[in-house]
Amino acid sequence: MRLLCPICGAPLSREDRRWVCPAAHSFDIARQGYVNLLPVTRKHSLHPGDTQLQVAARREFLEGEFYAPIAETLIETARQLPIRGEILDVGCGEGYYSARLAQALNLPLTGLDISKEAVRRAAGTYKQHQWLCATAAHIPVPDGSAGLVMSLFALTLPEEFHRVLIPGGYFFRVLAERDHLLGLKSIIYDTVMEKEKAPDDRLPGFTLERTVPIRFAFTVEGKQVENLLEMTPHVYRIGKEGARRLKETALLTDQASCVLQVFRRD
């Protein structure tokens, strides 16, 4: 996938171990193979995105294949659609889902995440793909670059996703349902508040083609119980008593409950 300079918007060209634009803005390629296209002016903190601890926990959890049904649903659904062109994974994390989808469809993949730790892990593991540290609000690729955009448990930015998709291209969005991980929530919170979730299925410039529910049970034990917490937003909300109860939990059986929405670019 072609890249754009995040500073001036001009096309980037690869020169050995760096990407450079005609205005001489230069971006080095890291040892692991990713490139950092996140300017300081677009950072909201010194180290935005998931931390090294969170990334490591999610990698260990996902490699345990507890969430394999999500990846399998993505692959099965994509195979039923006339997807052409490249895959762009926005908020790719360490690349678990999109790398499997790209392999199944035999399509090129570019993944981007605001967390440098996440793309470092992705690039180190899935070397055949392109990985960027960048912001989803300003995706550094030309218009019409992708045939499929993915955003799993991440932000939805309809205008930017519409821009980078080819006409008739697809957008895959996975969202957690209100009863997602109730087992974990019942341990870490004194009272579980099930907020009604009503995802907007009307995105400007897109048509919702199908909705695929994804529900399955799984059991984790030992360190994987803590890893499950670390990869969720609940890690920022847990109190002392909830942390104590979780630490005393050696075995947890829970249910994943989410939905895949498939949108087509008008």
N, C-alpha and C positions, 0 to 999 in steps of 0.2 A: 504494500500500500504506500502510495506517495505521501510525503510529509510536508508540512508547511512550517515556516519559522514562526514560533509563538510570539515573537517580538514585532516583526514587520509584516508577517503574512505571506512572504515570498516563498517560492518552492525551495525545498532543501535538497541538496545533492550530497551523496555519500562520498567521502574522501578518506580511504583507509579506516582510521579509528575515530572518525568524527563525521557529523553532518554540518554542512555550512550553506548559507544562503548568499545571494549576490551582494548583499550589504555587509558581508563578512561576519555576520552573527554565527558563532560556532558552538556546537554542542558535542561534547565528547561521548563516545560509546564506552560504557562501563565494562569492566572485565567480564561480568556475567553476560553482557550482550545487550542490555537495555540502554535507552537514551533518555536523559532527563530533559523534557521540554516544558517544565513548569517554572516560569520566571518568578523571581522573588516578588514581583508586584502582584502576582496572582495567588500568593500564599496567604492563608489566614492565620497561620501559626508557623513556628520555626520548623516543626516536623509534622506536617498535616497528614491525616489519614491514620490507618491502623499502625500500632506500635509493633516493634519486633516481637514482643511477647504474644500479642494477639495474632500476628501472622503465623508464628510458629505453632500456636495452639490450633489454629484453624487448619493448617497444613497437616498436623498429626491426626486431627479428627477426620478430615476428609479422606486421608490416605487409609483410614480404617474402613472406608467404604460404607459408612453408616448412612450417608446421603446419596448413595449410588442411584436410588430410584429417581431422584431429580434429574441427574445426568441422563438416565435412560429415557425419561419422558421427553427431554429436549431432543434427543436423537430420534426417537420414534416419530415425534411430531414434525421435525424438520424434514425427515425423509418423505413425508406425505405432501410436501410443498415444492413448488418449482423454484427453489432458491438458486440464484446464480450470482456470481461475483464473490467478493471477499467477506469474511466475518470480522466484525468490529465489536469487541467486548468492552463495554464501558463500565468501569468499576470492577475490573477483572479479578482483583485479589491476586492469589497465587496461581490462577489459571486452571484450576481443577476442572471446571465445567466446560469452558470454551475449548480447551485443548482436546478434550475427548470428543466434543462435537465436531471440531475441525478435522480430526482424524477419521471419524465416521463418515463425514461428507466429502473428504478429500478436497478441502477448500483452504486457501490461505487464511491466516488469522493474524490480526493485530489486536493486542489487548492494552488497555490503558487504565491506570489507577493513580489517584493522588498520593497514595502511600508509596514512597520509594522502597520501603522494606518489602511490600507486597510484590512489586514488579521485579525486584532483585531475585526473590524466590522463584517467580514465574520464569524469568529468563534463564536462571540457573538450571531449572528442571526441563523446560520445554524449549530447547535451543533452536528448534526449526522454525519457530514463530517470531513475530516482531512484538516487542514490549516497550511501552512508553510510560514514563512518569509524566502525567499531564492532568489538566482539569477537564471535567466533562462539560463545563460551561463554555469552554473554548477548545473544541477538539481540533488538534493541529493536523487535519487532513483536508484535502479539497472537497468541494461539493460532489455528491454522487460517487463517493469512493467505495461504499459498502453495499452488498446485497442483503446482509443480515446484520442488524444491530442487536446486541444483547445487553440487558441491564437486570441482573439478578440480585434481589434484596438490596437494591441501590436506587439512585436517583432516576427520575424520569424528567427529561428535558426535551419536550416535543419539538420545539423549533430547531434545536441543534441536531437532534436525531433525524428530523425530516431533511435537513440540509445535507447531511453526509450520506443519506441513503439514495440509491438509484430509484427512479420511478418504478413503482410496483415492488420495491424491496420490502423486507419484513423486519418488524421489531418484536423481539421476544422479551416479555417482562414477567418476572416471577416475584410474587408478593406473598408475605406471610398472612395466613388467615387468623382470626381472633383466637382460635383455640390451638394455635401453634405452640408446642412445648409447654403444655399445661403442667406436666409433671415437674419440670424444672421450676416453673413459676410457683407452684404450690410449696416448694421447699424454700425458696429464697425470699418469698413475700409472706407476711402475716395474713394478708387478705389478697386474693387474686381478683383483680378488676378486669373483667372481660369487656374491653371496649369494642363496640360494634364497628367493623371496618367495611367501608363501602368504596372500593377502588373505583376511580373515575374511568369509565370505559369509553369516554368521548374525548379523544385527543385530537387537537386541531391538525388537519392534514393527514389523518390516519383513519382507517376503517377497522373495527374489531372483527376479525374473521372467526376466531374460535377461543373458547375458554376451556382449559384442561385442568381439572382438580388433581392435586397430588397429595395423597394421604397414605402414611405408612407408619408402622411402629418400629422401634429400634431399642436396643438395650446397650448401655455403656457402663463401664466399671472402672474403678481406680482413677488414674490420671485423666482418662477420657471424660469423666464427669466434669472436672474442672475445665478441660478444653472446651466442652460444650458451652459453658458459661462464657468463657473468654471470647468466643466468636460471635456473641450476641450483644445487643445494646444493653442488656440487663447488667452487664459487668460494671456499667457506670451508675447503676441505680441501687445495687445491693447494699443492705445495711449490715451492721455487725452481727446481728442475730441470724440473718439469712446466710451470711458467710460461714458462720459456725455450723449451722445445720447442713449446709452443702459439704463442708469439710468432713462431716460425720457420715456422709452418704457414700457408701462403697459401691452400690449398684443402683442404677436408675433405668427404669423402663419408661419411655416417653413416646409421644406421637408427633410426627412432623405433619403439619397441615398448611399447605400453601396452594397457590393457583398460578398456572401459566397462562398468560394472555398473549395471543398472537394478533398483532396489528399489521395491516398492509398499508404502505405509503401510497396515498392517492396521487 
